Amino acid sequence: MKLRTENYKKGAIYSSGFSVGVKFVAFIQNILIAFYLGAGTGTDIYFYLFELIMVGSGIVQNVTSAVLIPRSMQLRSQQQFDEERRYLNAFTYMVAGMFVLITGVGLIGGVAGLRLISQFNEADIHQYAWLLYILLPASLPHTCSLIFAEILASHKYFTFPQFVAVGNNLLIIACVVLFHRVWGVASLAIGFAIGACVNFVWLLLFMKRHLSWRYSCVSFTQVKKSLSDMGAVFTNHLVIAFASMFPLYMLSMFYPGTVTVVTYAHKLLLAPVNLFTQLFAVLQIKLSELYAANVLPELRRTFLRIGGGAVGVSIVGAILFYWLRAPIIELFFGHGAMTPEGTRLLIDLMGILIVTIPFIVLVSVASRLLYAVQRPKSYSAVIIPVNLLTCLFYALFIRSHGTVGYAYSDVLSEIIKAVAIAVCLYYLLKKWK
């Protein structure tokens, strides 16, 4: 199948269709992890470190999407192709340098560093510390791949990143299925590391061939001009990352398997939400072009039509998911190495967390609009205080209600976040009638 650029309508259809396939493979991956490895200390430490890497690389991806891509598209529209490439290369090399430094410090710190950032039992940390030495170096190619995928999407290669994601998930599945008896939890880490390296090389060569990309041209001039917006988005997502890791930090002192079950719940919750992710990515590219052309009424209509439809569909989906959650979880997660206690906890958590689905979708599509019109600071002004407040909720509810306190905190946080962002959108869209 030949990979090619698409227009926005086809891009939305194709990439959303491929996204369904990607998420299905990811869903199968989670089921197989639960079946073969269950929920225990090893999976707890793996998912803790994996989540740490995901939030770190996610910060870079969001800075790229929110600041780098809109600015690079402006340069492209002005026929400044070489300047665009120098701009994006400079940022990529800057990020790579930072990750090399962080990886070096993390590898030197080793067990002591893991003790500092978690509350796992010291004996367990010593037993599974080798996970750190596999996952941390793999974070660099993984993060660079995310940057390349954003660049390709801005050139209308909407579907290509989906192929890459499928390949990564399939490698993890293959390692777990084939080597779980020999490697145990290490099969997850090794599969991720191999996938990260394969993705990096594939994307590097694809951009070289199809975009005639020259990696040697570098200029920090445009990067310096974007530092203020980068700082705002970085600060915002750093707070989000902290709010994401803080409950796992608190839950890491609970009985073995708790972090794993919470991770399964989070991934299961995001499975329906992620169906909208690629659609919103295409929407942002379209909105960025409309904003660059100063066609604001059309931008408003496009956003309301697609964003409003997505929120409506998510409400119906959340209701159906709530009714069917018990049989779905028992069917897919109630077998193999997963214990009945773990399955019951997963059902209880999902019964609470499902409430957040429409609010997550609303905040997600709103963030794409604010990024497209180059107002990341407005988004940060809303999200940063709410995420700091969320950490307070976690501290209070997890201490008083245990594991389900995590779910109560999430619901309260997402509702507050959605209300705040809706008010911001109301005043912004009102100007573009």
C-alpha positions as CSV (number, residue, x, y, z in Angstrom):
1,M,0.0,0.0,0.0
2,K,1.5,3.3,-1.1
3,L,1.7,6.0,1.6
4,R,0.6,9.4,0.3
5,T,-0.6,12.8,1.4
6,E,-4.4,13.2,1.8
7,N,-6.8,16.0,1.8
8,Y,-8.5,16.8,5.1
9,K,-11.7,14.9,4.5
10,K,-10.0,11.8,3.3
11,G,-7.3,12.3,5.9
12,A,-9.8,12.4,8.7
13,I,-11.6,9.3,7.3
14,Y,-8.5,7.2,6.6
15,S,-6.6,8.2,9.7
16,S,-9.6,7.7,12.0
17,G,-10.2,4.3,10.4
18,F,-6.6,3.3,10.9
19,S,-6.7,4.7,14.4
20,V,-9.5,2.3,15.2
21,G,-7.3,-0.5,14.0
22,V,-4.4,0.8,16.1
23,K,-6.5,1.1,19.2
24,F,-7.8,-2.4,18.7
25,V,-4.3,-3.8,18.5
26,A,-3.4,-1.7,21.7
27,F,-6.5,-3.1,23.4
28,I,-5.5,-6.7,22.5
29,Q,-2.0,-5.9,23.8
30,N,-3.4,-4.9,27.2
31,I,-5.6,-8.0,27.4
32,L,-2.6,-10.2,26.6
33,I,-0.5,-8.5,29.3
34,A,-3.2,-9.1,31.8
35,F,-3.6,-12.7,30.7
36,Y,0.1,-13.7,30.7
37,L,1.5,-11.4,33.4
38,G,-1.5,-10.4,35.5
39,A,-1.0,-7.7,38.1
40,G,1.9,-7.9,40.5
41,T,5.1,-6.1,41.7
42,G,6.9,-6.5,38.4
43,T,4.1,-5.1,36.3
44,D,3.6,-2.3,38.9
45,I,7.2,-1.1,38.5
46,Y,7.2,-1.6,34.7
47,F,4.0,0.5,34.3
48,Y,5.3,3.1,36.7
49,L,8.5,3.6,34.7
50,F,6.6,3.3,31.4
51,E,4.1,6.0,32.4
52,L,7.0,8.2,33.5
53,I,8.5,7.9,30.0
54,M,5.2,8.5,28.3
55,V,4.5,11.7,30.2
56,G,8.0,13.0,29.5
57,S,7.8,12.2,25.8
58,G,4.2,13.5,25.8
59,I,5.4,16.9,27.0
60,V,7.7,17.1,23.9
61,Q,4.9,16.0,21.6
62,N,2.5,18.6,22.9
63,V,5.1,21.4,22.6
64,T,5.6,20.2,19.0
65,S,1.9,20.1,18.2
66,A,1.0,23.3,20.0
67,V,3.9,25.6,19.1
68,L,6.3,24.1,16.5
69,I,3.8,22.8,14.0
70,P,1.6,26.0,13.7
71,R,4.8,28.1,13.4
72,S,6.4,25.8,10.8
73,M,3.2,25.8,8.7
74,Q,3.3,29.6,8.7
75,L,6.9,29.5,7.4
76,R,5.8,26.9,4.8
77,S,2.9,29.1,3.6
78,Q,5.5,31.9,3.1
79,Q,7.6,29.6,1.0
80,Q,10.4,29.5,3.6
81,F,10.9,25.8,3.3
82,D,14.6,25.8,4.3
83,E,13.9,28.0,7.3
84,E,11.1,25.6,8.4
85,R,13.4,22.6,8.3
86,R,16.2,24.4,10.2
87,Y,13.6,25.4,12.8
88,L,12.3,21.8,13.3
89,N,15.8,20.3,13.2
90,A,17.1,22.7,15.8
91,F,14.2,21.8,18.1
92,T,14.7,18.0,17.6
93,Y,18.4,18.2,18.3
94,M,17.7,20.3,21.4
95,V,15.3,17.7,22.7
96,A,17.7,14.9,21.9
97,G,20.4,16.6,23.9
98,M,18.1,17.0,26.9
99,F,17.0,13.3,26.8
100,V,20.6,12.1,26.5
101,L,21.4,14.2,29.6
102,I,18.4,12.9,31.5
103,T,19.1,9.3,30.5
104,G,22.7,9.6,31.7
105,V,21.6,10.9,35.1
106,G,18.9,8.3,35.4
107,L,21.3,5.4,34.6
108,I,23.9,6.7,37.0
109,G,21.3,7.2,39.7
110,G,19.8,3.7,39.1
111,V,18.2,2.2,42.2
112,A,18.7,5.3,44.3
113,G,16.8,7.4,41.8
114,L,13.9,4.9,41.6
115,R,13.6,4.9,45.4
116,L,13.5,8.7,45.3
117,I,10.6,8.9,42.8
118,S,8.5,6.1,44.1
119,Q,7.3,4.3,47.3
120,F,7.9,0.7,46.2
121,N,9.5,-1.7,48.6
122,E,13.3,-1.4,48.5
123,A,13.8,-5.1,47.9
124,D,11.3,-5.0,45.0
125,I,13.2,-2.0,43.5
126,H,16.5,-3.9,43.6
127,Q,14.8,-7.0,42.0
128,Y,13.3,-5.0,39.1
129,A,15.8,-2.1,38.7
130,W,17.0,-3.6,35.4
131,L,13.7,-2.4,33.8
132,L,15.1,1.1,34.2
133,Y,18.2,0.3,32.2
134,I,16.0,-1.0,29.3
135,L,13.3,1.6,29.2
136,L,15.2,4.8,29.8
137,P,17.6,4.6,26.8
138,A,14.5,3.7,24.6
139,S,12.9,7.0,25.5
140,L,15.1,8.9,23.1
141,P,14.2,7.2,19.9
142,H,10.6,7.0,21.0
143,T,10.4,10.8,21.7
144,C,12.1,11.7,18.3
145,S,9.6,9.4,16.6
146,L,6.7,11.5,18.1
147,I,8.3,14.7,16.8
148,F,8.7,13.1,13.3
149,A,5.1,11.9,13.3
150,E,3.8,15.4,14.1
151,I,5.9,16.8,11.2
152,L,4.5,14.2,8.8
153,A,0.9,15.0,9.9
154,S,1.5,18.7,9.1
155,H,2.5,17.6,5.6
156,K,-0.8,15.7,5.3
157,Y,0.7,12.2,5.9
158,F,-2.2,11.6,8.3
159,T,-2.2,7.8,8.1
160,F,1.5,7.0,8.3
161,P,1.9,7.4,12.1
162,Q,-0.9,4.8,12.5
163,F,1.2,2.2,10.7
164,V,4.1,3.0,13.0
165,A,2.0,2.6,16.1
166,V,0.6,-0.7,14.9
167,G,4.1,-2.0,14.4
168,N,5.2,-0.9,17.8
169,N,2.2,-2.6,19.5
170,L,2.7,-5.8,17.5
171,L,6.3,-6.0,18.6
172,I,5.3,-5.8,22.2
173,I,2.6,-8.4,21.7
174,A,5.1,-10.7,20.0
175,C,7.6,-10.4,22.8
176,V,5.0,-11.0,25.5
177,V,3.4,-14.0,23.8
178,L,6.7,-15.7,22.8
179,F,8.9,-14.9,25.7
180,H,6.8,-14.2,28.8
181,R,7.8,-17.6,30.3
182,V,11.5,-16.8,29.8
183,W,11.7,-13.0,30.3
184,G,8.6,-12.3,32.3
185,V,8.0,-8.6,32.7
186,A,11.2,-7.9,30.7
187,S,9.4,-9.0,27.6
188,L,7.3,-5.8,27.8
189,A,10.4,-3.6,28.2
190,I,12.3,-5.3,25.4
191,G,9.4,-5.2,23.0
192,F,9.0,-1.4,23.7
193,A,12.7,-0.8,23.1
194,I,12.8,-2.7,19.8
195,G,9.6,-0.9,18.7
196,A,11.0,2.5,19.6
197,C,14.2,1.9,17.5
198,V,12.3,0.5,14.5
199,N,9.9,3.4,14.5
200,F,12.8,5.9,14.7
201,V,14.7,4.4,11.8
202,W,11.6,4.0,9.7
203,L,10.4,7.6,10.2
204,L,13.9,9.0,9.6
205,L,14.2,7.3,6.3
206,F,10.6,8.1,5.3
207,M,11.1,11.8,5.8
208,K,14.4,11.7,3.9
209,R,12.8,10.0,0.9
210,H,9.3,11.6,0.7
211,L,10.0,15.1,2.1
212,S,13.6,15.4,0.9
213,W,14.4,16.2,4.5
214,R,17.9,17.5,5.2
215,Y,18.9,16.8,8.8
216,S,22.1,18.8,8.6
217,C,20.5,22.3,8.3
218,V,20.0,23.8,11.7
219,S,19.1,27.3,13.0
220,F,17.9,28.3,16.4
221,T,16.6,31.7,15.3
222,Q,13.0,30.7,15.0
223,V,13.3,28.5,18.1
224,K,14.3,31.6,20.1
225,K,11.3,33.4,18.9
226,S,9.0,30.5,20.0
227,L,10.6,30.1,23.5
228,S,7.9,32.1,25.3
229,D,5.1,29.9,23.9
230,M,7.2,26.8,24.3
231,G,7.7,27.7,28.0
232,A,4.0,28.1,28.5
233,V,3.1,24.8,27.0
234,F,6.0,23.0,28.7
235,T,5.0,24.4,32.1
236,N,1.4,23.4,31.5
237,H,2.2,19.8,30.5
238,L,4.9,19.5,33.2
239,V,2.1,20.2,35.7
240,I,-0.1,17.7,33.9
241,A,2.7,15.1,34.0
242,F,3.1,15.7,37.7
243,A,-0.6,15.4,38.2
244,S,-0.5,12.1,36.2
245,M,2.4,10.6,38.2
246,F,1.4,11.8,41.7
247,P,-1.4,9.3,42.2
248,L,0.8,6.4,41.0
249,Y,3.4,7.6,43.4
250,M,0.9,7.4,46.2
251,L,-0.5,4.1,45.0
252,S,2.9,2.5,44.8
253,M,2.9,2.0,48.5
254,F,-0.3,-0.1,48.3
255,Y,-0.5,-3.9,47.9
256,P,1.2,-5.4,44.9
257,G,-0.8,-5.1,41.7
258,T,-2.5,-1.8,42.5
259,V,-0.6,0.3,40.1
260,T,-1.1,-2.3,37.4
261,V,-4.9,-2.4,37.9
262,V,-5.1,1.4,37.9
263,T,-3.1,1.4,34.7
264,Y,-5.4,-1.1,33.1
265,A,-8.4,1.0,34.1
266,H,-6.8,4.2,32.6
267,K,-6.0,2.4,29.3
268,L,-9.5,0.9,29.1
269,L,-11.0,4.3,29.8
270,L,-9.0,6.0,27.1
271,A,-9.7,3.3,24.5
272,P,-13.0,5.0,23.4
273,V,-11.5,8.5,23.9
274,N,-8.6,7.7,21.7
275,L,-10.9,7.0,18.8
276,F,-11.3,10.8,18.5
277,T,-7.6,11.6,18.9
278,Q,-6.6,11.2,15.3
279,L,-9.7,13.1,14.1
280,F,-8.7,16.0,16.4
281,A,-5.2,15.9,15.1
282,V,-6.5,16.4,11.5
283,L,-8.9,19.0,12.8
284,Q,-6.0,21.0,14.3
285,I,-4.2,21.1,10.9
286,K,-7.3,22.3,9.2
287,L,-8.0,25.0,11.8
288,S,-4.4,26.1,11.6
289,E,-4.7,26.7,7.9
290,L,-8.0,28.6,8.3
291,Y,-6.5,30.8,11.0
292,A,-3.4,31.5,8.9
293,A,-5.9,32.6,6.1
294,N,-7.8,34.7,8.6
295,V,-11.1,32.9,7.7
296,L,-12.4,33.0,11.3
297,P,-16.2,32.5,10.8
298,E,-15.4,29.3,8.8
299,L,-13.0,28.2,11.5
300,R,-15.7,28.7,14.1
301,R,-18.3,26.6,12.1
302,T,-15.8,23.8,11.5
303,F,-14.9,23.6,15.1
304,L,-18.4,23.6,16.4
305,R,-19.6,21.0,13.9
306,I,-16.9,18.5,14.5
307,G,-16.2,19.3,18.2
308,G,-19.9,19.3,19.1
309,G,-20.5,16.1,17.3
310,A,-17.6,14.4,19.0
311,V,-18.9,15.4,22.5
312,G,-22.4,14.2,21.6
313,V,-21.1,10.8,20.5
314,S,-19.0,10.4,23.6
315,I,-22.0,10.9,25.9
316,V,-23.9,8.1,24.2
317,G,-20.8,5.9,24.2
318,A,-20.2,6.6,27.9
319,I,-23.7,5.5,28.8
320,L,-23.4,2.2,26.8
321,F,-19.9,1.6,28.3
322,Y,-21.3,2.0,31.8
323,W,-24.0,-0.5,31.3
324,L,-21.7,-3.1,29.7
325,R,-18.6,-2.6,31.7
326,A,-18.8,-5.7,34.0
327,P,-19.3,-8.3,31.2
328,I,-16.7,-6.5,29.0
329,I,-14.1,-6.5,31.8
330,E,-14.9,-10.1,32.9
331,L,-14.6,-11.3,29.4
332,F,-11.3,-9.7,28.5
333,F,-9.5,-9.3,31.8
334,G,-11.0,-12.0,34.0
335,H,-8.8,-14.9,32.9
336,G,-5.2,-16.1,33.0
337,A,-2.9,-14.6,35.5
338,M,-5.4,-11.9,36.5
339,T,-6.8,-12.6,40.0
340,P,-10.6,-12.2,40.8
341,E,-9.7,-9.4,43.3
342,G,-7.9,-7.5,40.5
343,T,-10.8,-8.0,38.1
344,R,-13.3,-6.8,40.7
345,L,-11.3,-3.7,41.5
346,L,-11.0,-2.9,37.8
347,I,-14.8,-3.1,37.4
348,D,-15.3,-0.8,40.4
349,L,-12.8,1.8,39.1
350,M,-14.4,1.8,35.6
351,G,-17.8,2.3,37.1
352,I,-16.6,5.7,38.4
353,L,-14.1,6.7,35.7
354,I,-16.5,6.3,32.8
355,V,-18.2,9.5,33.9
356,T,-15.2,11.5,32.7
357,I,-15.3,10.4,29.1
358,P,-17.4,13.3,27.6
359,F,-15.4,15.9,29.7
360,I,-12.1,14.5,28.5
361,V,-13.3,14.7,24.8
362,L,-14.4,18.3,25.3
363,V,-11.0,19.4,26.8
364,S,-9.1,17.5,24.1
365,V,-10.9,19.1,21.2
366,A,-10.8,22.5,22.8
367,S,-7.0,22.3,23.3
368,R,-6.6,21.6,19.5
369,L,-8.5,24.8,18.8
370,L,-6.4,26.9,21.1
371,Y,-3.2,25.4,19.7
372,A,-4.4,26.0,16.2
373,V,-5.0,29.7,16.8
374,Q,-1.6,30.0,18.6
375,R,-3.1,30.6,22.1
376,P,-1.3,28.0,24.2
377,K,-1.0,30.4,27.1
378,S,-4.8,30.7,27.4
379,Y,-5.0,26.9,27.6
380,S,-2.2,26.8,30.2
381,A,-3.9,29.5,32.3
382,V,-6.9,27.2,32.7
383,I,-5.3,23.8,32.9
384,I,-2.3,24.5,35.3
385,P,-4.4,25.6,38.3
386,V,-6.9,22.7,37.8
387,N,-4.1,20.1,37.6
388,L,-2.5,21.5,40.8
389,L,-5.9,21.3,42.5
390,T,-6.2,17.7,41.2
391,C,-3.1,16.7,43.2
392,L,-4.8,18.0,46.3
393,F,-7.8,15.8,45.4
394,Y,-5.5,12.8,45.0
395,A,-3.8,13.4,48.4
396,L,-7.2,13.7,50.2
397,F,-9.3,11.0,48.4
398,I,-6.6,8.3,48.1
399,R,-5.8,8.6,51.8
400,S,-9.4,8.5,52.8
401,H,-10.9,6.1,50.2
402,G,-7.9,4.1,49.1
403,T,-7.7,3.0,45.4
404,V,-11.2,4.2,44.4
405,G,-10.2,7.6,45.8
406,Y,-8.1,7.9,42.6
407,A,-11.2,7.5,40.5
408,Y,-13.2,10.1,42.6
409,S,-10.4,12.6,42.2
410,D,-10.3,12.1,38.4
411,V,-14.0,12.7,38.0
412,L,-14.0,15.9,40.0
413,S,-10.9,17.2,38.2
414,E,-12.2,16.5,34.7
415,I,-15.5,18.2,35.4
416,I,-13.8,21.4,36.8
417,K,-11.4,21.3,33.8
418,A,-14.2,21.0,31.3
419,V,-16.3,23.8,32.8
420,A,-13.3,26.2,32.9
421,I,-12.3,25.4,29.3
422,A,-15.9,25.8,28.1
423,V,-16.1,29.3,29.5
424,C,-12.9,30.2,27.8
425,L,-14.2,28.8,24.5
426,Y,-17.5,30.7,24.8
427,Y,-15.7,34.1,24.9
428,L,-13.3,33.2,22.2
429,L,-15.9,31.8,19.7
430,K,-18.2,34.8,20.4
431,K,-15.6,37.1,18.7
432,W,-15.7,35.1,15.4
433,K,-19.3,35.1,14.5
